[in-house]
Amino acid sequence: MGLAALYSSGLLDAYFRCVNGNTQVSATELRTMPLPPLEQITELGRRIRKAKRPMSAVDGLVEEVIGG
């Protein structure tokens, strides 16, 4: 859940657009993308599961847990 939320976030979207210049993502690009520590991804997943409207809360929760 945490990884899905992270990949769906505006933070990673903005980073990817700056680095890559487009919105098309390949598997190779996903593998090379820097990610936060596993503990932060796990915590993000926990918070997403508890959220009443998880998709609307993604960006706020990513910012709280990961920073940005």
GIJO-V50884 format. One record per residue. N is the residue number from 0. RES is the residue in one letter. OMEGA is omega in whole degrees, -180 to 180 (* if undefined). Layout:
n: <N,N>
res: <RES,RES>
omega: <OMEGA,OMEGA>
//
This chain:
n: <0,1,2,3,4,5,6,7,8,9,10,11,12,13,14,15,16,17,18,19,20,21,22,23,24,25,26,27,28,29,30,31,32,33,34,35,36,37,38,39,40,41,42,43,44,45,46,47,48,49,50,51,52,53,54,55,56,57,58,59,60,61,62,63,64,65,66,67>
res: <M,G,L,A,A,L,Y,S,S,G,L,L,D,A,Y,F,R,C,V,N,G,N,T,Q,V,S,A,T,E,L,R,T,M,P,L,P,P,L,E,Q,I,T,E,L,G,R,R,I,R,K,A,K,R,P,M,S,A,V,D,G,L,V,E,E,V,I,G,G>
omega: <-179,179,177,179,180,180,179,-173,175,-180,180,177,180,178,-176,179,178,-176,-172,180,175,-177,180,-175,176,179,179,180,177,-180,-178,-179,178,180,177,178,-179,-180,179,178,178,178,177,178,178,-178,178,179,-179,-176,179,177,-170,-176,179,-177,-172,-175,179,180,177,179,179,-173,-174,-173,180,*>
//
